[in-house]
Amino acid sequence: MRRSQWSRWVPMVAVLAACSPRDQVASGAEFTVRDSAGVGIVENVAGPASLGIVVDESRRQILSPGQDLDRIRGVRIQGDGTVVLANAGMHQLIFIEPKTGRVSVAGRRGQGPGEFETITGLGLCRGDSVVVLESTRGLMHLLDRHGTYVTRAYAMLEGYGRPWRILGVGGECRSLAVLQQGHAEKRAVPIDALPLEVSWYDVQEKVQQKVATVPGLESFLLPEVGGYARMPFGNMPSFTAAGDRMYVGAGTVAAVQSYDRRGRLVRSLRWQAEREPLSEGDRARYHATRDMLIKRNGPNYRLGFRRMEEYPIRLKPLYARMMVDGDDRLWVQKYPGNWAEWVALSSETEGETWWIFAPSGQLLGVGTTPRGLIVHDVRNGMLVGVARDADDVEEVHLYPLTREFMSRAGVSR
């Protein structure tokens, strides 16, 4: 990679000591904002409003790419409404203009410029440029907004090998938000929290900037196999990145911390929520999925997945994942009725429930998205996600947000 390529397309953006303007003190019936030594404290003090389903299901559009979809690894909405999707199984990007139905394709299988082996992620950055991630080869591909190849770089951290997980792409198109899991000595205790570290990694300068370290995923010691298995309904730290901000939260507390590029805490967002106790229904769903997986994979599979009575879990996490949409709203998904890992393993999907926050940090309310839809992006009054039809074939579904939601969120169309 020649430095001049990145310099032409993504010049360095100076990182200021304070990445956001100083929050003004404000108060109201629903939330308060105050500044505490340069950190914005946003307290949502009232119970959240119910937004119901946030999309108009009667106006759903199933986007037709004119070809097979296989293992979609990301869907994004560009500023002009074009939907970009990473069709990993076909080693390509597909651009769809919903209003006209026009479809264009970029990329193919290979190892040359504009070619992909294994697409693992998709992002947008400045000017709606497209970033394709290949974690297996440790590559970050940069394309312009139409899918024309610009350059690529190795996304490998010194001393770590390839990132454990890539959370997002920096707004300036040259850095990645990465998540790494630490290591701990095995101990004769039922719970071992392995620390999780999030960092920004500049792929041009090959400089890593640590942002935060948080307690890791709770796991369960398996003496007979000498290792750990993730604990059902255990703590679920969540992370996401957008622009120059990193968002970090633990599923045990109704709060999300926002950090700048230097790892400085710039905002603490809080709201009112209580963890729910593990119910008999939760246990029944867990055991039903466990039995199905043992039947599918053989009796040895049960070694890593015990009966619920063997796990010291009494309360479920509050939330499972977060995302920042194209309009800078933060979406925090309420923990699903079934254990999130089992849902993924068994291909079950449920209607998702979200706490939705305005860019100011005000909690707009609690909304739901359609059952069976995995939400990927929201922008300019539209929501896009991936669902499966009756034959288990992937589809891209595009919905307009409801007028009620747009009015509350201050969206005009």
Disulfide bonds with the S-S distance in Angstrom:
Cys125-Cys173 2.07
